[in-house]
Amino acid sequence: MIKIENLTKYYGELCAVNNVSFEINKGEILALLGPNGAGKTTIYRVLTGYLSPTSGTIKVKDYNLYDHQIEIKKCIGYLPEEAPLYRDMLVFDYLNYIADIRGVEKDRKLSHLHELADLCSLNEVMHKTIDELSKGYRQRVGIAHALMGNPEILVLDEPTSGLDPNQIAETREIIKEIGKEKTIVFSTHILSEAEVTCDRVVIIDEGKIVADDTIDKLRKSLNEKSFENIFRKLTRGN
């Protein structure tokens, strides 16, 4: 579904992503883990077409990043760490506006909005302004935004950052439900979240991949104390 090969991204003289390669299979839920500044967000921004790589290639389905950016963007729904919401708008009006931007057909737009409201548990706040909502609900609106138009791939950058335990659990359940039908890439610094949600983890530190496997296999290859220590080190600062 997604193939990243030798991806490198420089900001001036700073190498944010250093020769990274990995694949994401169709229907997989993959967690990208690492400390602040590790390069996770840069990878997401290159993957979603917001930044150009310094070198390397990305293929999404049969599309090459350099030649088919529009086609790739149609395949992907992206939620940055801070959801880019218009807070003075009603939730329904905002999602209706995003549906128009994403080109959702008029004859199915209303039903699509209802589907997303059900999936993201937004029905009780559709009449409220986004500014009235808790951060947990704003994240749900952001996820609904990312899902607009039914993209095959969902990219979520720290979707549970700043949420309370109940909101984290609710958002986690939404991600798991979406993952039954879509390929999902998300970042987190919570080990339990990665364990119960994802199929595989890619751990990145200082722009390089340091581990790529299921959590169970990582645990088996290391003793429990070593695994926990490595995880804490690699997620420092989050």
C-alpha positions as CSV (number, residue, x, y, z in Angstrom):
1,M,0.0,0.0,0.0
2,I,2.8,2.5,1.0
3,K,6.5,2.0,0.2
4,I,9.0,4.5,1.6
5,E,12.6,4.1,0.2
6,N,15.7,5.9,1.4
7,L,13.7,9.0,2.4
8,T,15.9,11.9,3.5
9,K,14.8,15.4,4.4
10,Y,17.1,18.3,5.3
11,Y,16.0,21.7,6.7
12,G,19.1,23.7,5.8
13,E,22.0,21.8,7.3
14,L,19.7,19.9,9.8
15,C,18.9,16.3,8.7
16,A,15.5,15.6,10.1
17,V,15.0,12.3,8.3
18,N,18.0,10.2,7.4
19,N,17.7,7.5,4.8
20,V,14.5,5.9,6.1
21,S,12.9,2.9,4.4
22,F,9.8,0.9,5.5
23,E,6.6,-0.4,4.0
24,I,3.0,-0.2,5.3
25,N,0.7,-3.0,4.2
26,K,-2.9,-2.6,3.1
27,G,-5.3,-2.8,6.1
28,E,-2.4,-2.4,8.6
29,I,-2.5,-0.2,11.7
30,L,1.1,1.0,12.2
31,A,2.4,3.2,15.0
32,L,5.3,5.5,14.4
33,L,7.1,6.0,17.8
34,G,9.9,8.3,18.9
35,P,10.8,11.3,20.9
36,N,10.1,14.9,20.0
37,G,12.3,15.9,17.1
38,A,12.8,12.3,15.9
39,G,11.4,13.0,12.4
40,K,7.9,11.6,12.7
41,T,6.0,14.7,11.7
42,T,8.4,15.4,8.8
43,I,7.8,11.9,7.5
44,Y,4.0,12.5,7.7
45,R,4.3,15.9,5.9
46,V,6.4,14.4,3.1
47,L,4.0,11.4,2.8
48,T,1.0,13.7,2.5
49,G,2.6,16.0,0.0
50,Y,3.0,19.1,2.3
51,L,6.8,18.9,2.0
52,S,9.1,17.7,-0.7
53,P,11.8,15.2,0.2
54,T,15.5,16.1,-0.2
55,S,16.0,12.6,-1.7
56,G,14.3,9.2,-1.7
57,T,11.0,8.0,-3.0
58,I,7.5,7.3,-1.7
59,K,4.9,5.2,-3.5
60,V,1.3,5.0,-2.5
61,K,-0.5,2.2,-4.3
62,D,0.8,2.6,-7.8
63,Y,1.4,6.3,-7.5
64,N,4.9,7.9,-7.2
65,L,5.1,11.0,-5.0
66,Y,7.0,13.0,-7.6
67,D,4.5,12.5,-10.4
68,H,1.1,11.9,-8.8
69,Q,0.7,14.2,-5.8
70,I,-2.9,14.9,-6.4
71,E,-3.8,11.2,-6.8
72,I,-1.9,10.4,-3.5
73,K,-3.7,13.2,-1.6
74,K,-7.0,11.8,-2.7
75,C,-6.0,8.4,-1.2
76,I,-5.0,9.9,2.2
77,G,-6.8,11.6,5.0
78,Y,-4.4,13.6,7.3
79,L,-4.9,14.9,10.8
80,P,-1.9,17.0,12.1
81,E,-1.2,17.1,15.9
82,E,-3.2,20.4,16.1
83,A,-6.4,19.9,14.1
84,P,-6.8,22.9,11.7
85,L,-10.4,23.7,12.6
86,Y,-12.5,26.9,12.1
87,R,-13.6,27.3,15.7
88,D,-16.4,29.8,15.0
89,M,-18.3,27.3,12.8
90,L,-20.9,24.8,13.9
91,V,-19.6,21.2,13.7
92,F,-22.2,20.4,11.0
93,D,-21.4,23.5,9.0
94,Y,-17.7,22.8,9.2
95,L,-18.0,19.2,8.1
96,N,-20.4,20.2,5.3
97,Y,-17.8,22.8,4.1
98,I,-15.0,20.2,4.2
99,A,-17.3,17.8,2.2
100,D,-17.6,20.5,-0.5
101,I,-13.8,21.0,-0.6
102,R,-13.2,17.2,-0.8
103,G,-15.7,16.9,-3.7
104,V,-18.2,14.7,-2.0
105,E,-21.2,14.3,-4.4
106,K,-24.2,16.3,-3.4
107,D,-26.6,13.3,-3.5
108,R,-24.6,11.5,-0.9
109,K,-23.1,14.3,1.2
110,L,-25.8,14.3,3.9
111,S,-25.6,10.5,4.4
112,H,-21.8,10.7,4.5
113,L,-21.9,13.4,7.2
114,H,-24.3,11.2,9.2
115,E,-21.9,8.2,8.8
116,L,-19.0,10.2,10.1
117,A,-21.0,11.6,12.9
118,D,-21.9,8.1,14.0
119,L,-18.4,6.7,13.6
120,C,-16.7,9.6,15.5
121,S,-19.5,9.9,18.1
122,L,-20.3,13.5,17.1
123,N,-24.1,13.4,16.9
124,E,-24.7,15.2,20.2
125,V,-22.4,18.1,19.3
126,M,-23.2,18.7,15.6
127,H,-25.2,21.8,16.5
128,K,-22.5,23.3,18.6
129,T,-19.7,25.6,17.6
130,I,-16.2,23.9,17.5
131,D,-15.0,26.5,20.1
132,E,-17.5,25.1,22.6
133,L,-16.1,21.6,22.4
134,S,-13.6,19.9,24.7
135,K,-10.2,18.9,23.1
136,G,-11.4,15.3,22.9
137,Y,-14.4,16.3,20.8
138,R,-12.3,18.7,18.7
139,Q,-10.0,15.7,17.9
140,R,-13.0,13.7,16.8
141,V,-14.1,16.5,14.5
142,G,-10.5,16.4,13.1
143,I,-10.7,12.7,12.5
144,A,-14.1,13.2,10.7
145,H,-12.4,15.8,8.6
146,A,-9.6,13.4,7.7
147,L,-12.1,10.7,6.8
148,M,-14.1,13.0,4.6
149,G,-14.4,11.6,1.1
150,N,-13.6,8.0,2.3
151,P,-9.8,7.9,1.8
152,E,-8.2,4.5,1.9
153,I,-5.4,5.7,4.2
154,L,-5.5,7.7,7.4
155,V,-2.5,9.5,8.8
156,L,-2.9,10.7,12.4
157,D,-0.1,12.7,14.1
158,E,-0.4,12.3,17.9
159,P,-4.2,11.9,17.9
160,T,-4.4,11.5,21.7
161,S,-1.9,14.2,22.7
162,G,-3.3,16.3,25.5
163,L,-6.4,14.2,26.1
164,D,-7.5,12.8,29.5
165,P,-7.6,9.0,30.0
166,N,-11.3,8.7,29.1
167,Q,-10.8,10.7,25.9
168,I,-7.7,8.6,25.0
169,A,-9.7,5.4,25.4
170,E,-12.6,6.8,23.3
171,T,-10.2,8.0,20.5
172,R,-8.4,4.6,20.6
173,E,-11.7,2.8,20.0
174,I,-12.5,5.1,17.1
175,I,-9.1,4.3,15.6
176,K,-9.6,0.6,16.0
177,E,-13.0,0.7,14.4
178,I,-11.7,2.7,11.4
179,G,-8.8,0.3,11.1
180,K,-11.3,-2.5,10.2
181,E,-11.6,-1.0,6.8
182,K,-8.6,1.4,6.3
183,T,-4.9,1.5,6.5
184,I,-3.8,3.7,9.4
185,V,-0.5,5.3,10.4
186,F,-0.4,7.1,13.7
187,S,2.1,8.3,16.2
188,T,1.9,7.9,20.0
189,H,4.2,8.0,23.0
190,I,1.9,5.7,25.1
191,L,3.1,2.1,25.1
192,S,-0.3,0.7,26.1
193,E,-2.0,2.5,23.3
194,A,0.4,1.1,20.7
195,E,0.0,-2.4,22.2
196,V,-3.8,-2.5,22.0
197,T,-4.3,-0.5,18.8
198,C,-1.5,-1.3,16.3
199,D,-0.4,-4.3,14.3
200,R,3.2,-3.1,14.1
201,V,5.5,-0.3,15.4
202,V,8.3,1.6,13.7
203,I,10.5,3.3,16.2
204,I,12.5,6.3,15.0
205,D,15.2,8.3,16.8
206,E,17.3,11.2,15.4
207,G,15.8,10.7,12.0
208,K,16.7,7.0,11.7
209,I,14.7,3.8,12.2
210,V,15.9,1.8,15.2
211,A,13.2,-0.9,15.3
212,D,10.5,-2.2,13.1
213,D,8.4,-5.1,14.3
214,T,5.3,-6.1,16.3
215,I,5.5,-5.2,20.0
216,D,5.2,-8.9,20.9
217,K,8.3,-9.8,18.8
218,L,10.2,-6.8,20.2
219,R,9.4,-8.1,23.7
220,K,10.6,-11.6,22.8
221,S,13.8,-10.4,21.3
222,L,14.6,-8.3,24.4
223,N,14.0,-9.1,28.1
224,E,11.1,-7.1,29.6
225,K,13.3,-4.6,31.5
226,S,15.4,-3.8,28.4
227,F,12.3,-3.3,26.3
228,E,10.7,-0.9,28.8
229,N,14.0,1.0,29.2
230,I,14.4,1.3,25.4
231,F,10.9,2.4,25.0
232,R,11.2,5.1,27.7
233,K,14.4,6.4,26.2
234,L,13.0,6.6,22.7
235,T,9.8,8.4,23.8
236,R,11.5,10.9,26.0
237,G,10.2,14.4,25.8
238,N,6.7,13.6,24.7
